[in-house]
């Protein structure tokens, strides 16, 4: 991937969680489930704030390829 991000992550701000990851928890699912509600809200807010930067970087990488 030239942008280093998936289209899903650029739109929604996080990577997709596959149903299999809920049945057999991956590391990122275990970490999220271990957080208290306030920590989870803060983590999500931080991810959303970083989303604009990720989108800008992806756009710049695509423009360099054209």
Buried (B, 14 or more C-beta within 10 A) or exposed (E): EEBEBBEEBBEEBBEEEEEEBEEEEEEEBEEBEEEEEEEEEEBBEEBEEEBEEBBEBBEEBEEEEE
